[in-house]
Amino acid sequence: MNLQDLRTELSTRAGETGDHPDLLPGVRQKIHRTKQRRAATAVASVAAVAAVAIAVVPGVVTNTQPDPSSTAPSDYERDGISIPGRIGADKLLGGWIGNQNQDRFSFSWTPTTNHIAVRATCTTESQRSKSVEIRIGQRVVATAQCNVGATITDTYGEETRPDSPLWLTTPVGRNTTVTADVIDSDTREPGDKTARVAVGIYSTTGSSDFRAVPQPGPRDFQDKGVVYRRQVGGDTLLGAAVSEPGAKEVRFRFTGTGAPLKLQPFCTADEGPLPTAYPYSVAMSIDGQPELSMSCGADSTDAGAVGSATFAAAVPAGREVEAVIKLRDGRKGTSTVPDNALLALGVYAQGPQRTVGGVQFDERIEIGGRTYRFDSFRSAPGPQKKVTIDAPVNQEFVLAYGGKNLGSTAPVQVQARAGTEIANGIEVEDGNDLGVGKDVIPAGPARTAAVVVTQGEPTGGTLAIAIYLPV
């Protein structure tokens, strides 16, 4: 189980487009939030690493590796458990191995780079599904399933990238606390006295799907480290605002253009001690109607590119309206907000679209800092449960897919495929409308791409698939 699965299952690598659109828990009106899915691929090379300051917390074991700025990082071993000094080109910044039957530990750490990969392993004798959750400060940065025999090398290094909201409150050079908690994978209740945990923090330059975040320009909106770029794909920014830390509401006014709207929320309140199960959501409205709800979340400070909710009604050109985003706490009897939490909203005028059997594809999209244009599409009746298209040869492309009016009485799940490889997918509870998912597919030989219904029984409607090429 990785972090993306905990927060936004079935996100894509793209502006979410990752964003892995994807349907989030808490969506009340078919709000499509697109997220980056980070494929479990090997990480690339990294520059030399500076020394890391480590303070020992009682009961916590820490290594005493040499200064990695002058020598290659050494492996850290204890009781037969090993944390490698290198995994590929990634270099160990700090390694910690807990005691047997220790289901929680924390330690002081000072980051020296804003691009890290966190790897963790956990063993348990419990009959229930357990996982270990790693936090830096109050932000969850990695999770790992508790499996007998798993090693650090076996696990996927979950990246915290330079555009992560973590660095807004925990900048490089500022001491912070890293915490490891063993939790029940289903209930999130902490505790397992049969567990043993190991954690390694590595410097990295990123996996092959690293999202290149464009530098903000003079016409982009910037406040408190949060950026809403003026142009993202074919969409144009109409207005944005960022709260003061700890605020529960943001309001601003903007002028409509007659185009449909995309609302891009940014929320860092959903970080706190266990067993909090991400209790916050956000409610957004334009002039009070309608109120759209989404889960609280923030995956990038490039806030206009990694998530969206579609506001179906267009605001007439020239009309000034008020946009509002409010923070809601799902817990009874409490309304506290972390002091450093930020709440923000950006409103974009949606660019031109292509409609295929009711499924709407943008003419231009941005994924991984690159802009792609709509190239070709295919569609099929929903009951066929599959639609295919010829993929470009030896060229990277974006595979977009969705469904409309499928009429299934049960939840529907679809998979996207490129040749024999499975990309990502979409799952919806109402069994009717899928929204649109997007995956970046690497260049390869001649092959067929497809979207296939793997769960549910569509009785009507349309499945659609489209190819986007780089601009």
Protein Blocks (a to p, Z undefined) as FASTA:
>chain_A
ZZklmmmghiafblnkpghiacdehiaglpacddddddddddddddddddddddddehia
cddddcfklbccddddeehiacdfbghjbccfbdcdddehiabdcdddddfbfbdcdddd
dddfbfbdcdddddehjbcfbdcdddehiafklpccddddfklmklmmmcghiacddddd
dddfklopacjfkbccdddddddebdfklccdddddfkbcceehiacdfbgcjbccfbdc
dddehiabdcdddddehiacddddddfklgccdfbehjaccdddeehiacdddddddfbf
blmlngccddfbacdehiacddddddddfbghiacdcfkbccddddddddddddeehiac
dfbdceehiacddfbdcdddfklopacddddehiacddddddehklpabdcdddddehjb
ccbddddfklmagbjaddddddddddddddddfedjdfbdjddddddddZZ
